[in-house]
């Protein structure tokens, strides 16, 4: 049973919700959450290395971990370039996986995106698909990939395209329907303690919503 966790993206929309859940869980004794800026409102069980390069921070970790959560995600506009976007959405998640394997973790839970496909002509979807493929290639005993649709939740910095598209995504059916970020975080939290029998478990957005309502 997991007792120590590594959390990437703890300040984000899903990551901040997940961090609160992990902190409230008595089964979790330590949470390593490296970040570029200090995290607010964290308890004693959170270890928060801070630095401008999270990849370097990961290399400084030496204590064992059981499970790793990756909630990293950005947009090309926020990142500033395609190269910066790929660093945040491929390089860091993959390096986080290598670090967690080095530290003994057996389960990686990562937030990808609806439509992730390494062969897609859409840059965003292709990037997410390539990230998934790279993590699968790490041969995790358990790899859980969450593919949410548009996320609902309050961001520190609202994304204008999401605000404009949100009314439409509320009306779409099935896996295309918008999903609360808290639901995604909740499913990841629960899946960490009851992984699928399959070594690779891909959970589409409609399945995330169903699991969140049944837990």
N, C-alpha and C positions, 0 to 999 in steps of 0.2 A: 504493500500500500504506500502511495507517495507520502513523503513527509517534508521533503525539501523541493522547492520549485524555482525555476529560472523563468522570468517573465520579461519578454521584449515588447516594447511599445506600451509601457505601463501608464503613460500620460495621455494616450489616445482615447477615442470614443469607446471602443470595446475594452481596451486594456485597463482603463481606469475603473470600469465597472468590475472587471475580473479581479483586479487587485483588491478591491473592497471585499469581494466574496472570499478570496483566498485568506485574507487577513482574519475574517470572521470564522474560518474553519479550524476547529481545534486539532484536526488531523495534520494540518500544515504547521510545521515548526519554524521554517525559515523560507523567505522569499528573496531571491536575488533579482534585483530590478535595475540594471544599469540604464542610465539615461543621460541626455545631453544637459538637462537642467534638473535641479533638485525637485524631487517629488513632494507634494504637500500632503499634510494630514496622514502620515504613515506611522504605523505602530512599531513596537520593538522588534517584531519578527521580520521586518523588511530591511534588507541591506541594499543601499542605494548608491552604488559607485557612480560618480558624475564626471563627465568629460566631454569634450567636443567630438570625439570619435568613439562611437559605441563599439566598433569593431576592436579597437585597442583595449577598451574596457573589458570586453569578453575574454581577451587573452590574459588578463590579470586574475581571472577567477581560478581558484584552486580547490575549493571545498566541493565535496560530492553533491550532486543533485539527482533527484529521481525522475522528475518530469519537467518538460519545457513547454511554455506557451509562447507563441509568436503572434502578436496582434499589430505588427508594423504595417503601415499603409499610408500612402500619400497620393498626390496627384502630380502630373507633370508640371502643372502651373505652380504648385506649391514648392516642388522640388527645384524648379528653375531650369531643368534640362532633362533630356531623355537619359543621359548618363547618370545624373543624380537620382532620377526616379528608379532606374535599374539598381543602383546601389542600395536604396532603401527597400526595394521590393524583391530583390534577388540576393544581392551580395550579403546583406545583413542577416536575413532569415537563414541562408545556407551556412554562413559562418556560425550563426547561433546554434545550428544543428551540429556542426563539427565540434563546437565547444561543449555542448551538452553530452555528446557521445564520449568525449574525452573525460568528462566529469562523472560518467556512469549512468546517465539517464537512459531509460528504456522506452519512453513514450514522448512523442513530439505532437503537439496540437497546434495547428496553424490556421490563421484566417486567410483565405484566398479570396476568390470572388466568383460570382455567378458568371458563367461563360468562359472561365479560364481554359485556355487551349493553346498549347505551344505552337500550333500551326496556324493560329488565327491571323488574319490580315489586320485586325485591330490591335494596335500597339499595347494597350492596357491589358487586354485579354491574353495576348501572346506572352507578355511579361509574367503575368500570374501563372500561366501554364508552364513556362520555363522554370519558375520557382518550384512548382509542384514536382516537376520531373527531377530536378536536382535533389530535392528532399527524398523522393522515392529511391533515387540512386544511392542514398546513404544507408539503405537497408535497415531501417528501423524495425525493432521488434513490434512496435505499434506506432503507426503514423495516422493521425486524424486530421483530415483536411475539411474545413468548413468553407462552404461557398455561398455566403449570403448575397441577397439582392441588395437594393439600395437600403442603407441603414437609416433608421430613425433614431434621433437623439440630439441632445444639445451639444454642439461643438463650441470650443472657445473661440474659434474663428469660423463663422459660417461659410459654407461653400455655395456660391451663387447658383451654379448649375444644378446642384442638388435641391436647393430651395425651389427652383423653378420646376424641376421634374417631379418633386415629391407628390403633388396632388395626383398625377397620372399613375405613379407607382403604387399609390394607396388603392387604386381601382383595379390594377392588373390581377389576373388570376394565378393560382399555383405558385411555382417557384419564383415568378417575376414580381410578386407582390412585395412591397417594402416590408422590412422586418426591424423591430426594435433592437438596438445594439445590446441592450441588457439581455435579451433572449439568447443572442449568440454567445455572450459571455457566460451565461448560466449553463448552457449546454456544454461548452468547453470545460467548465468547472466539474460538472457531473461526469462527463466522459472520461476525465482523468482518473476517476476511481472505478470506472467500469468500462474499460476499452473493449472494442469489438474483437471478436475472435479472429477476424481478418487482420493481416499485418498492415494493410492500407484501407482505411475507411473514409470514403468521401461522402460528406453530408451536404446535400443540396439545400437551398434556402427553404423550400416547403417542408423538408424533413426537419430542419432546425426549428421551424415554428411549431411543428407537431410535437417534437421532443420537449420543447420548452413548456408547452401547455400540459404535457402529461407528467412532467416531473414534480 
